[in-house]
Amino acid sequence: MRAIRRFTVRPVLPVELSALEELAGNLRWSWHPGAQDVFQAADPDVWEQVGHDPVRLLGSLTRSRLEALAADQEFLAQLTRERDDLRRYLSEDRWYQRRAGEDAPTSVAYFSPEYGITAVLPQYSGGLGILAGDHLKAASDLGAPVIGVGLLYRHGYFKQSLSRDGWQEESYPVLDPDELPLTVLREADGSRASITIPLPGGPDLVARIWVAHVGRVPLLLLDSDIEENPGHYREVTDRLYGGTSEHRLRQELLLGIGGVRALRVFCRLTGAPAPEVFHTNEGHAGFLGLERIRELTVATDGPGLDFDTALDISRAGTVFTTHTPVPAGIDRFPRELIEQYFSGNSPVPGVPVDRILALGEEDYAGGDPGVFNMAVMGFRLAQRANGVSQLHGEVSREMFHGLWPAFDEAEVPIGSITNGVHGPTW
């Protein structure tokens, strides 16, 4: 029998142990051994049973164990040290505050379809996500004012196993956000904050906003699996890199356009400064540029600029990172599908559909005029672009030379920044 509704029960901790929730609620524990030692000390056996998941640990401790910990002065002293260390880490000046200078950005938005921060938050499949997770952790350690934006997938990514015959089998476990180290963003009156996106032929797509705290970096994750949406909209955030072309398009509209709107809501509610730079990690979030153009051209509270001026202003604060060294790995949608979605009840009403189509058009030698290329749009909407290694930069300049036909291949404006890793994690 299928469950009608699932409930997650979280215990009320003794006041002496309230700092445990503070430590568990910030993903810094995933790369900070001191915090992990606290959770292990709470109950070593349970810590192993829950797979080193602090949220599940707190929900699994017995009442008698909690009472014993609340009376254990040695444990309380260890807990207090780690809580104070976390608070100091979150508030002190770090490298960015000491070295960045007055003209440095006060806020940078980083968009990625996946984030590999910890196995406790399984929202990643491979290198792109691991890079994004390490990027947020390093930004936190440096004090860089980054805000991450992504999607919260109900199934995360699949788990693999081998059958008795040696074949790979996949399973997609259902994730309950209430069992994850997340908090839902709320309005001042306590109601759930959300964003909406118009879509053709139906009601608006609604998404709520979850926040994961990655050290000093907030990560906003959009989730469409809510009761306000019809079934096919609830499925938009079902799983990473799944579904048909139209399903993928809806995901990328939510990530890019919805992500910018979620940022505006987050900044309004928290007082965080509005991002000055938008970093697109691969083309999946490229539609963010269209929302920024809409804000500058036709939004009722915008400056009312013309399209070309808005494009120039938006480009000046946009960075695009390409990861894919082969054309087959880049998202390309049928031109007719893009025209369908951006005509009529458009996600960015008022932005001309012909200008949108031109941004992703492969209008160069060897290009396919029948497709809309997300990487091509990413390059056209960004002031700076880079590959992820020196060799990949060379490959990318060759792949996308057609966008700059007047340049020699070596002069194509695609640089390279070699991927690094977050040392404390690895």
N, C-alpha and C positions, 0 to 999 in steps of 0.2 A: 504494500500500500504506500502511495506517495504521501509524504508529510504535507499537511496544509500550511503550517507555519513553523518556523524554527526559532527557538529562543536561546539566547546566550546569557547565562547568569554569571555576574562578576561579584566576588565577595566584597563585603565592606571590611576593610583592613582596620585593625586597631590604630588609633591615632599615632602611636609610637612608630608604626611601620608605614606611615603615609608616604615617606620618601621612596619606598619601593615602587609605587605607581609613577612617581616623578622620574625615576631612572628608567622604568620600563617604557614610558611614553616618549622617550627620545632615542632614536636609533643610533645614537653615539655608542650605546652599549655594544653594538655589533663589531666595533673596532677598538673598544677600550677594555683591556683586560681587567682593570679594577672593578668595573661595574659587573662584568661577567663573574668575577670572584664572589661578589655579594650574592648574586642569584644562586650560584652553586652552594654557597654556605647556608642559604635558606633551607635547602634540602637536596643534597647531592643526588640521591636516587631519583627523585621527581625531576630534577633538572635534566638528567639523562633521558628519562621517559618521555618528556615533552620536546625532545630534540633541541634543547637550548633555546626555548621560546619563552621569554619572560612573561608575556601576557598569559599564556597557558599555564605557566608555573604558578602565578598568583591565583589562578582559578582552580588549581589542583591541590593547594596546600590545605590541610585539614585545620579545623578550628583549634584543636589542641596544639598543633604545630605553630600556628600564628600566635597563640597565647604564650607559648614557650619562647618564641623569638622576641616578643614584646618585652619579656622579662630578662633577656640575655644581654647584659651590659656590653660584653665584648662584641656581639653582633651589631648592636645599636651604634657603637662607636665606629665600627667599620662602615655601616650604612651612612652615618652622618658625614664621614670623611668623603665618601663618594658623591653624596648629594652636594656637598659644598664645592667639590671639585667640578661637578657638572655646572653648577651655577656660575662659578668663576670662568669656566670655559665659554659659557654663553654670553657673558657680559664684558669680559676684558678686551682691550685693544689687542689685535693680532697683526700679522704682517701687513694686511691691506690697509688697516687704519694708520699704521706707522709709516708706510712707504708710498701709498697710492698717489697722494697729492690732491690738491683742491679741485682739479679739473677731471678727476677720475669719475666714472659713473657711480651714482649712488645706488643703483639697482640694475641688475641684469636678469632677464627672463630666459630660461633655458628649457626648450621644448624637445621632448623625446617620446617616442611611442612605448618605450620600455625602460625600466630602471632595475639594475641588478645590485641592490643594496645588501640584502640578506635573504637567506632561504626562508626566513619567517614571513617575508613579504614577496611571494613568488610572482613577480610582474616582469619577467625577463625570459629570454630564450637563448641568448648567446652574446657575442662580442659587443654588439651595439649597446645592449643593456648594461653589460658589465662596465663598459667605458662610461656610460651615463651615470651609473651609481658611483663609480670611483671619482667622477668629475664633481659630483655634489659633495662627497666626503672631503675631497681635497679643498674645494671652495670653502667648506666649513672650517677646516683646520687653518686655512690662510686668512679667514675673516672676509673673504670676498662676498659682496652682497648679492647673492644669487637666489632666485626663486625658481624652483623646478615646476614644470607643468607636464602632466601625462594623463593616461586613462587608467581606471581601476577595472581590471578584467575579472569577471566572475569566476572563470576557470583558470586564470593565470595562463601558464603554459602546460603542455602535457607532461606526464611522467612516463618514463620508458621502462620496459621490462622485456625479458626474453621468454618466449613460450618454451614448452618442453621440446619443440621441434627446432628451436633456435631462431624463430622469427621475432622481429621487434613488435611489441604491442604497446599501444598508447592508451593512457587513461587521463581524463580531465576532471580532477577533483574539484568540487564546488567550494568556493571560498566564502566565508561569512565575514563581512567587514567588521562586525562587532568582536570577532576573535583576533583581529589584526591590530598592530600598533598604529591605529588611525583615530582621528577625531573628526566629526562632521562639522563643517563650517556653519555657523548660525548667525542670523540677524540679531540686532540689538534686542528685539522682543523675544528671543529664544527660538523663533521659527527657523526651519532649515533653509539655508541659503541655496539658491539654484540659479541656473542660467537657461535660456531658451534659444533655439535655433529654428527659424522657419525652414521647412522642407516641402518640396512640391507634392501636391496631391493629398495632403493630410494635415493633421494638427502639428503644432510646433513640437520639436524634440526637446524634452526637458532633462536636465542632468543636475544631480546634486554634487557637492564639492567636498571631498575628503582631504584632510591635511595630515601628512606624515612629517615629523620633525627629524631631519637628518642633521644632527648637531645644530648648527646655527642656521641651516638652510631649510625653509619650508618647502615641501613638495605637495603641489595641488594635484589631486587625482579625480577626474570626472567620471561619474557613474550614471548610466542611463537605466539601470535595473530598478526602477521605482514605479509605484502604482499609477502615477499620473500618465505614464506612457502606454500606448497600445503595445501588444506583444512584439511586433516586429521592431519597434523602437527600443524596447527593453533588451533586445538581443544585440544592440549595437556594440555594447561593451562585453560581449559574451566571452571572447577569447582573443588572444594575441595572434595576429596574422592569419585569421581564418575567414571563411566565407567567400562569397562571390565578389566580382568587381564592384558591384553597387554597395555591398556590405562594407567593403574596404573603404569606398569613397565616403560613406556615412561616418565611419570611424575617423577618417582624416579630417572631415569637416568639423567633427566634434573636437578633435585634438587641436586643430589650428584656430578656427573661428571661435569655438566654445572656450578654448584655452585662454584666449585674449580676454574674453568676457569674464571668465572666472578670475583672472588676474585683477581686473577692475573691481570686482566685488570684494576680493580679498584685501586689496589696498584700501578700499573704502571702509571696511569693517575693522581693520587692524591699525590703520594709520601708516602702513608701510609706504615708502616712496614709490611712485609709479616708475616702472622700468624705463630706462633710457636706451637700453640695448636689448635686442631680441635675437637669440641664438637658436637656429634651427638645426637640430641634430638629425641629418638626413632629410629627404624630401617629404616624409610623411606628415610633417606639421606645416608644410609650405603655405597652406591657406591662411595662416596667421597674417600674412602680408595683405591679403584682401580685406580682412577685418580692420586692419590699421588704416588702409586707404579709405574704407567706408567711414571710419571715425573722423577722418580729415576732410571728407568731401560732403557727405549727405547726412551725417548724424545731426540730430537737432541741437545738440550741445557742442558741436564741432565748429571749426573755423570756416567751413564752407569753401575749401580750396578746389581748384580744378584738378582733374585726374592726374595730369602729368606732374604738377607741383607736389601733389600728395605722394605720388610714386617716388619722386626724388627725396622727399623728406623721410618717408618710410625706409627707403633703401639706405639712407645715411646711418641708420641705427640698427641695421640687420646684418647678421653674420650667418653664413651657410656652410655647414660641414657635410661633405659627401663621403660616403663610406664604401660605395659599391664599385668594384673595378671592372664589372662586366655589364653591358647594356641590359641583359636579360634580368638582372636583379633590381632594376629600377621600376617604380610604380608608373604605369602608363595606362590611362583610362581612355575608352572610346570617346572621341570628340563629341558625339551625339549625346552621351551620358552627361558630360559636363554641361553642355548646352541645355539639356533638360533640367538639371538641378539649379542652374543660375539664371534661368528665365522664369518669369512669373513670380511665384512665391519663393524668391531667392533667399539663401542664407545671408547674403549681403545686399539687401534691397537698395536699389539706386546705383549700384556699381555696374557699368555697362558690360553686358555679357560678351560683346565682341572684344573688348579690351582684356577681359579675363581669359578668353580663348587664346588671344595673341601671346599672353605671358607663357603659356605652356606649349606653344606650337613648335613642332620640329620643322622650322622653315629654312633648313639648311641642306646642303648637298648630302644625300643619303638618308635624310629624315623621312618619317612617315607622316604625311599630312592628315591622316585619319585618327591620330592619337593626341592625347594631352599628356605631356611628360612632366611629372612632378619635380624631377631634378632640374630640368630646364627652367621651370618656373622659379625654383629655389635660387638659381644663379641670377635670373633677371630681377628678382626682388631683393637681392643682397648687395651691399657695398663691398663686402669682403667674403671670399670663399676659400676653403682649404680642403685638401685631402688629409689622410690620417697617417701618412708616412712619406718619406722623401720619394720613394719609388711610386707610391700611389699618386702623389702629386703629378709626377711625370705621366702616368697612365691617364689621369683625369684631364690633363691638358691635351692629350691626344684624343680622348673620347669626345670632348666638348669643344674642340677647336672650331667647329662650325658655327658656334655662337659668336666668335670673334674672327671672322674671315680675313680682316685686314691685318691681323697680328701673325707674326711668326709663332710657330707652335710653342717655342720656349718662352715667349712673352705673353701667352694666354694668362690672364690674371686669376689663376688658381694656385694658391700657395700650398704649403704642407706644414702640419704640426704633428709630429710623431706621437702616436698614442702612448701615454704613460699609464702607470698603475698607482693606486693609493697604497703607499708603503705599509702603514699600520694594518690594513686589511690583509695584505698578501703575506 
